[in-house]
């Protein structure tokens, strides 16, 4: 497999990026560039703030940097330092300043970015409105690049916003979600999310709350449609890494649909909650591929009546519970047509692949396709199966022969049985057939 492999199954959210240096777009329209710095002054005009020597002082005040932005192609560069500000577009909904004009496409977007090579810190992001009010304007085609921040929240009247090269630090706060919301067509790229909740001060539990009623913190609690999570690093979370969930049995359109998590590393999640690195629920058309998922409570969990989910070319290693689970939950409909292919599932504390409702109220999973996976040394065995119309074919039970799994080097050695043992899932590959897992002998696409 080549490191630039791209799924032909996912065509909803196009991304313009380079896998070595992540940039918003190489063809973005030229506009005005404005500057903000901790030694600046909001008394400078926007015209003056186009000179790096006379920057604005604040980002969000009515006379601050974002208030200078007039339209597509404009860019705000924030010099290094700590800004005691929340980036919020609330003024868009009450007609005050800043006005938050929309971009028109990714090539005609508006960019707010940390100045190259400097560390810019803000308190948090709060974007969107709570309610489905059609009279309100929409925030779209904005790019936030390279900023260090606390929690991010996005809501209604926000779509096509890209967060790229961010550092999201939850500060070990219990009861908060590091990233949450329900906006559509969002992109999270090359972003690190960590320290969501404090395992030293919250008790162990299995539900959404600890025994004292405190909510467990998650990396992502997201309910939007057509959201892309690409080249993420998510770790040190007391609860779920990715919790893609919205109860929507009565209306499939209200579900989180067509969300993709790819080429990401997820580890040390679920440190205090019975949870998983990735949870897909209720919706249709989810994908998880090219991910390395290790040392979490559970691996990938597909449940609550999710349909047409594809889980392929992941490496899932040394998680406490099952490697891949599909079928359990409290939906009134079963999981349908889950595809589990080309995954390495090894050294997990439960089953390798668990295809069952597990005694939960929802019907047994239907039409699961389990093929060309490599399973090895999973404590309860390679499979647990009670689904209906399941196809289980061409799976291997053998040592994957990683370069150095204890050092988290999951490349394949030359003698690995995973080489050229996969099935074609519309990703590019070298050789006669795809390799199994997220990595091959010469590297991993997520690095």
MARLOMI-557786 format. One record per residue (C-alpha): residue number from 1; residue in one letter; x, y, z. Coordinates in steps of 0.5 Angstrom, whole numbers, plus 500, padded with zeros to 3 digits. Layout:
// residues N
pos | code | px | py | pz
NUM | A | X | Y | Z
...
***
This chain:
// residues 447
pos | code | px | py | pz
1 | X | 500 | 500 | 500
2 | X | 502 | 507 | 499
3 | X | 503 | 513 | 504
4 | X | 498 | 517 | 500
5 | X | 492 | 512 | 499
6 | X | 485 | 515 | 499
7 | X | 479 | 512 | 500
8 | X | 474 | 511 | 494
9 | X | 468 | 510 | 498
10 | X | 469 | 517 | 501
11 | X | 467 | 523 | 497
12 | X | 463 | 527 | 501
13 | X | 469 | 532 | 504
14 | X | 474 | 533 | 499
15 | X | 481 | 535 | 503
16 | X | 487 | 539 | 500
17 | X | 493 | 537 | 504
18 | X | 500 | 535 | 504
19 | X | 501 | 529 | 508
20 | X | 508 | 532 | 510
21 | X | 506 | 539 | 511
22 | X | 499 | 541 | 512
23 | X | 497 | 547 | 509
24 | X | 490 | 550 | 508
25 | X | 490 | 550 | 501
26 | X | 496 | 551 | 495
27 | X | 491 | 556 | 491
28 | X | 487 | 560 | 496
29 | X | 485 | 566 | 494
30 | X | 489 | 572 | 496
31 | X | 486 | 577 | 500
32 | X | 489 | 582 | 506
33 | X | 493 | 580 | 511
34 | X | 492 | 583 | 518
35 | X | 496 | 582 | 525
36 | X | 495 | 581 | 532
37 | X | 500 | 581 | 537
38 | X | 501 | 582 | 545
39 | X | 505 | 588 | 544
40 | X | 500 | 591 | 539
41 | X | 494 | 596 | 540
42 | X | 487 | 596 | 538
43 | X | 487 | 604 | 537
44 | X | 491 | 602 | 530
45 | X | 486 | 602 | 524
46 | X | 485 | 596 | 520
47 | X | 490 | 599 | 515
48 | X | 495 | 600 | 520
49 | X | 494 | 592 | 522
50 | X | 496 | 590 | 515
51 | X | 503 | 592 | 517
52 | X | 507 | 587 | 522
53 | X | 510 | 593 | 526
54 | X | 503 | 596 | 528
55 | X | 499 | 590 | 530
56 | X | 492 | 590 | 533
57 | X | 492 | 588 | 541
58 | X | 486 | 583 | 541
59 | X | 483 | 578 | 537
60 | X | 476 | 578 | 539
61 | X | 474 | 585 | 541
62 | X | 470 | 590 | 537
63 | X | 476 | 593 | 534
64 | X | 480 | 587 | 534
65 | X | 484 | 583 | 529
66 | X | 478 | 579 | 527
67 | X | 474 | 585 | 526
68 | X | 478 | 587 | 520
69 | X | 476 | 581 | 516
70 | X | 472 | 583 | 510
71 | X | 471 | 577 | 506
72 | X | 474 | 571 | 502
73 | X | 482 | 570 | 502
74 | X | 483 | 575 | 508
75 | X | 488 | 572 | 513
76 | X | 489 | 574 | 521
77 | X | 496 | 572 | 523
78 | X | 497 | 572 | 531
79 | X | 504 | 573 | 534
80 | X | 506 | 568 | 539
81 | X | 503 | 569 | 546
82 | X | 498 | 568 | 551
83 | X | 491 | 571 | 549
84 | X | 486 | 571 | 555
85 | X | 480 | 570 | 550
86 | X | 475 | 566 | 547
87 | X | 474 | 565 | 540
88 | X | 467 | 566 | 539
89 | X | 462 | 568 | 533
90 | X | 456 | 570 | 538
91 | X | 457 | 577 | 535
92 | X | 455 | 574 | 528
93 | X | 448 | 573 | 531
94 | X | 446 | 579 | 534
95 | X | 449 | 584 | 529
96 | X | 455 | 587 | 532
97 | X | 462 | 587 | 531
98 | X | 466 | 583 | 529
99 | X | 461 | 581 | 523
100 | X | 464 | 574 | 521
101 | X | 463 | 574 | 513
102 | X | 463 | 567 | 510
103 | X | 468 | 565 | 505
104 | X | 465 | 562 | 499
105 | X | 470 | 555 | 498
106 | X | 476 | 552 | 501
107 | X | 480 | 556 | 496
108 | X | 476 | 562 | 498
109 | X | 476 | 561 | 505
110 | X | 478 | 566 | 511
111 | X | 484 | 564 | 515
112 | X | 486 | 565 | 522
113 | X | 493 | 562 | 524
114 | X | 498 | 562 | 529
115 | X | 504 | 566 | 526
116 | X | 509 | 561 | 523
117 | X | 514 | 558 | 528
118 | X | 511 | 562 | 534
119 | X | 506 | 559 | 540
120 | X | 499 | 562 | 540
121 | X | 495 | 560 | 546
122 | X | 487 | 562 | 547
123 | X | 482 | 560 | 552
124 | X | 477 | 556 | 547
125 | X | 473 | 556 | 541
126 | X | 465 | 557 | 541
127 | X | 462 | 557 | 535
128 | X | 455 | 557 | 533
129 | X | 448 | 558 | 535
130 | X | 444 | 553 | 540
131 | X | 438 | 553 | 536
132 | X | 435 | 551 | 529
133 | X | 433 | 558 | 527
134 | X | 433 | 559 | 520
135 | X | 433 | 567 | 520
136 | X | 440 | 567 | 523
137 | X | 447 | 567 | 518
138 | X | 451 | 561 | 517
139 | X | 459 | 561 | 519
140 | X | 462 | 557 | 513
141 | X | 469 | 556 | 510
142 | X | 473 | 559 | 516
143 | X | 480 | 556 | 517
144 | X | 483 | 556 | 524
145 | X | 491 | 554 | 523
146 | X | 496 | 552 | 528
147 | X | 493 | 555 | 535
148 | X | 494 | 552 | 542
149 | X | 487 | 552 | 545
150 | X | 483 | 549 | 551
151 | X | 476 | 546 | 549
152 | X | 472 | 547 | 542
153 | X | 465 | 547 | 541
154 | X | 461 | 548 | 535
155 | X | 453 | 548 | 534
156 | X | 448 | 550 | 529
157 | X | 449 | 555 | 523
158 | X | 456 | 553 | 523
159 | X | 459 | 548 | 517
160 | X | 465 | 548 | 513
161 | X | 470 | 550 | 518
162 | X | 477 | 547 | 518
163 | X | 481 | 546 | 524
164 | X | 488 | 544 | 522
165 | X | 495 | 544 | 526
166 | X | 491 | 545 | 533
167 | X | 494 | 543 | 540
168 | X | 487 | 542 | 544
169 | X | 489 | 541 | 551
170 | X | 483 | 539 | 556
171 | X | 487 | 541 | 562
172 | X | 485 | 535 | 566
173 | X | 478 | 538 | 567
174 | X | 473 | 533 | 569
175 | X | 466 | 534 | 566
176 | X | 468 | 537 | 560
177 | X | 469 | 535 | 553
178 | X | 475 | 537 | 549
179 | X | 471 | 537 | 543
180 | X | 464 | 537 | 542
181 | X | 458 | 539 | 537
182 | X | 454 | 538 | 532
183 | X | 456 | 542 | 526
184 | X | 456 | 539 | 519
185 | X | 462 | 538 | 514
186 | X | 467 | 540 | 519
187 | X | 474 | 538 | 518
188 | X | 479 | 536 | 524
189 | X | 486 | 535 | 521
190 | X | 493 | 534 | 524
191 | X | 491 | 536 | 531
192 | X | 493 | 533 | 538
193 | X | 487 | 533 | 543
194 | X | 489 | 530 | 550
195 | X | 489 | 531 | 557
196 | X | 481 | 530 | 557
197 | X | 479 | 529 | 565
198 | X | 484 | 527 | 570
199 | X | 484 | 520 | 572
200 | X | 487 | 521 | 579
201 | X | 481 | 525 | 581
202 | X | 475 | 521 | 578
203 | X | 472 | 514 | 580
204 | X | 472 | 508 | 575
205 | X | 465 | 507 | 572
206 | X | 462 | 504 | 566
207 | X | 456 | 509 | 565
208 | X | 457 | 516 | 562
209 | X | 458 | 519 | 569
210 | X | 462 | 517 | 575
211 | X | 459 | 514 | 581
212 | X | 459 | 521 | 584
213 | X | 455 | 524 | 578
214 | X | 461 | 527 | 575
215 | X | 461 | 527 | 567
216 | X | 467 | 523 | 564
217 | X | 471 | 527 | 559
218 | X | 471 | 525 | 552
219 | X | 476 | 527 | 546
220 | X | 471 | 528 | 542
221 | X | 463 | 528 | 543
222 | X | 460 | 529 | 536
223 | X | 454 | 529 | 533
224 | X | 454 | 532 | 526
225 | X | 454 | 529 | 519
226 | X | 460 | 529 | 514
227 | X | 465 | 530 | 519
228 | X | 473 | 529 | 517
229 | X | 478 | 527 | 522
230 | X | 484 | 526 | 519
231 | X | 491 | 525 | 522
232 | X | 489 | 526 | 529
233 | X | 493 | 524 | 535
234 | X | 488 | 523 | 541
235 | X | 490 | 521 | 548
236 | X | 490 | 521 | 555
237 | X | 483 | 521 | 556
238 | X | 479 | 519 | 562
239 | X | 473 | 517 | 557
240 | X | 472 | 515 | 550
241 | X | 477 | 518 | 544
242 | X | 471 | 519 | 539
243 | X | 464 | 519 | 541
244 | X | 460 | 519 | 535
245 | X | 453 | 519 | 538
246 | X | 446 | 522 | 537
247 | X | 440 | 518 | 539
248 | X | 436 | 518 | 533
249 | X | 432 | 512 | 532
250 | X | 426 | 515 | 530
251 | X | 429 | 520 | 524
252 | X | 435 | 517 | 521
253 | X | 437 | 524 | 518
254 | X | 438 | 527 | 525
255 | X | 443 | 521 | 526
256 | X | 451 | 523 | 525
257 | X | 452 | 520 | 518
258 | X | 458 | 519 | 514
259 | X | 463 | 521 | 519
260 | X | 470 | 519 | 517
261 | X | 476 | 518 | 522
262 | X | 483 | 516 | 518
263 | X | 490 | 516 | 519
264 | X | 490 | 517 | 526
265 | X | 493 | 515 | 533
266 | X | 489 | 514 | 539
267 | X | 492 | 511 | 545
268 | X | 491 | 511 | 553
269 | X | 483 | 513 | 552
270 | X | 478 | 510 | 557
271 | X | 483 | 510 | 563
272 | X | 477 | 511 | 568
273 | X | 471 | 509 | 564
274 | X | 469 | 503 | 560
275 | X | 469 | 506 | 553
276 | X | 473 | 505 | 547
277 | X | 478 | 509 | 542
278 | X | 472 | 510 | 537
279 | X | 465 | 509 | 538
280 | X | 460 | 510 | 532
281 | X | 453 | 510 | 533
282 | X | 446 | 510 | 530
283 | X | 448 | 513 | 523
284 | X | 450 | 511 | 516
285 | X | 456 | 511 | 512
286 | X | 461 | 511 | 518
287 | X | 469 | 510 | 516
288 | X | 475 | 508 | 520
289 | X | 481 | 506 | 516
290 | X | 489 | 507 | 517
291 | X | 489 | 508 | 524
292 | X | 493 | 506 | 530
293 | X | 489 | 504 | 536
294 | X | 493 | 502 | 542
295 | X | 493 | 501 | 549
296 | X | 486 | 504 | 550
297 | X | 480 | 501 | 554
298 | X | 477 | 498 | 548
299 | X | 478 | 499 | 540
300 | X | 473 | 500 | 535
301 | X | 466 | 500 | 537
302 | X | 460 | 500 | 532
303 | X | 453 | 500 | 535
304 | X | 446 | 502 | 536
305 | X | 443 | 501 | 530
306 | X | 449 | 504 | 525
307 | X | 449 | 502 | 518
308 | X | 454 | 501 | 512
309 | X | 460 | 502 | 517
310 | X | 467 | 500 | 514
311 | X | 472 | 499 | 518
312 | X | 479 | 497 | 514
313 | X | 486 | 497 | 515
314 | X | 487 | 499 | 522
315 | X | 492 | 496 | 527
316 | X | 489 | 495 | 534
317 | X | 493 | 493 | 539
318 | X | 494 | 491 | 546
319 | X | 487 | 494 | 548
320 | X | 484 | 492 | 555
321 | X | 477 | 490 | 552
322 | X | 475 | 487 | 545
323 | X | 479 | 490 | 539
324 | X | 473 | 491 | 534
325 | X | 466 | 490 | 537
326 | X | 459 | 491 | 533
327 | X | 452 | 490 | 534
328 | X | 451 | 492 | 541
329 | X | 447 | 498 | 544
330 | X | 440 | 500 | 546
331 | X | 437 | 502 | 539
332 | X | 430 | 499 | 536
333 | X | 434 | 497 | 530
334 | X | 440 | 492 | 529
335 | X | 447 | 494 | 526
336 | X | 447 | 492 | 518
337 | X | 452 | 491 | 513
338 | X | 458 | 493 | 517
339 | X | 465 | 491 | 513
340 | X | 471 | 489 | 517
341 | X | 477 | 488 | 513
342 | X | 484 | 488 | 513
343 | X | 485 | 490 | 520
344 | X | 491 | 487 | 525
345 | X | 487 | 486 | 531
346 | X | 492 | 483 | 536
347 | X | 494 | 482 | 544
348 | X | 487 | 485 | 546
349 | X | 484 | 483 | 553
350 | X | 478 | 481 | 550
351 | X | 476 | 478 | 543
352 | X | 479 | 480 | 537
353 | X | 472 | 481 | 533
354 | X | 466 | 481 | 537
355 | X | 460 | 481 | 532
356 | X | 454 | 480 | 537
357 | X | 448 | 484 | 541
358 | X | 452 | 482 | 547
359 | X | 445 | 481 | 551
360 | X | 443 | 488 | 550
361 | X | 436 | 490 | 548
362 | X | 437 | 491 | 540
363 | X | 437 | 486 | 535
364 | X | 443 | 482 | 533
365 | X | 447 | 485 | 528
366 | X | 445 | 483 | 520
367 | X | 450 | 482 | 514
368 | X | 457 | 483 | 517
369 | X | 462 | 482 | 513
370 | X | 469 | 480 | 516
371 | X | 474 | 478 | 511
372 | X | 482 | 478 | 511
373 | X | 483 | 481 | 518
374 | X | 489 | 478 | 522
375 | X | 488 | 476 | 529
376 | X | 493 | 474 | 534
377 | X | 493 | 473 | 541
378 | X | 487 | 476 | 543
379 | X | 485 | 474 | 550
380 | X | 478 | 471 | 549
381 | X | 479 | 468 | 542
382 | X | 479 | 471 | 535
383 | X | 472 | 471 | 534
384 | X | 465 | 472 | 538
385 | X | 459 | 471 | 533
386 | X | 452 | 471 | 534
387 | X | 450 | 475 | 528
388 | X | 445 | 473 | 523
389 | X | 448 | 473 | 515
390 | X | 455 | 474 | 517
391 | X | 460 | 472 | 512
392 | X | 467 | 471 | 515
393 | X | 472 | 469 | 510
394 | X | 480 | 469 | 509
395 | X | 482 | 471 | 516
396 | X | 489 | 469 | 519
397 | X | 491 | 467 | 526
398 | X | 498 | 469 | 526
399 | X | 503 | 473 | 529
400 | X | 503 | 480 | 525
401 | X | 511 | 480 | 526
402 | X | 511 | 488 | 528
403 | X | 518 | 491 | 528
404 | X | 517 | 493 | 535
405 | X | 510 | 493 | 538
406 | X | 513 | 495 | 545
407 | X | 516 | 501 | 542
408 | X | 509 | 503 | 538
409 | X | 513 | 501 | 531
410 | X | 507 | 497 | 528
411 | X | 511 | 497 | 521
412 | X | 511 | 490 | 518
413 | X | 518 | 486 | 518
414 | X | 519 | 483 | 511
415 | X | 517 | 476 | 514
416 | X | 510 | 478 | 516
417 | X | 504 | 474 | 514
418 | X | 500 | 481 | 513
419 | X | 504 | 483 | 507
420 | X | 500 | 482 | 501
421 | X | 494 | 478 | 505
422 | X | 489 | 484 | 504
423 | X | 483 | 485 | 500
424 | X | 482 | 491 | 495
425 | X | 478 | 496 | 499
426 | X | 479 | 501 | 493
427 | X | 486 | 504 | 497
428 | X | 492 | 504 | 493
429 | X | 497 | 499 | 494
430 | X | 504 | 496 | 492
431 | X | 505 | 489 | 490
432 | X | 500 | 484 | 488
433 | X | 495 | 485 | 494
434 | X | 494 | 490 | 499
435 | X | 497 | 489 | 506
436 | X | 493 | 488 | 512
437 | X | 494 | 493 | 518
438 | X | 495 | 501 | 518
439 | X | 503 | 500 | 516
440 | X | 507 | 496 | 511
441 | X | 514 | 495 | 511
442 | X | 517 | 502 | 509
443 | X | 512 | 506 | 514
444 | X | 505 | 508 | 516
445 | X | 501 | 513 | 512
446 | X | 499 | 517 | 519
447 | X | 506 | 519 | 520
***
